[in-house]
């Protein structure tokens, strides 16, 4: 009577398959920190763009010479005037530079004519860092229709 041959993997084949699988898993895990950093940077950029867009809309809707911006008086008619405000990581305004402040937004008038001004908003974060790691600069032109 003939014996049937048993088909199975050898120890070398199993070890080689585990090595290839392990290499792939380590490579994928190595990509996670970079992906998480990119996701955080994208979220920060989105929040800053939203805050600045809201600020630009507020400036456009109010008087050219007497504007209230984040609870402070701000005039679009004064060239070089600047004001700084602070926001937490959720985009909510904070009272001053404190432990909950994550974004610092400085608003500056770049050029003024009798009917138009260019406004620059520079956002840096983290606000409490001696050398902020990220900076976004937004500009817009606001006309005086009144």
Protein Blocks (a to p, Z undefined) as FASTA:
>chain_A
ZZdddddddfklmmmmmmmmmmmmmmmmmmmmmmmmmmmmmmmmmmmmmmmmmmmmmmmm
mcfklcceehiacdfklghiacdddddfkopacfbdcfklmbdcddddfbdcfkbccddd
dddddfkbmbafbdcddddddddfZZ
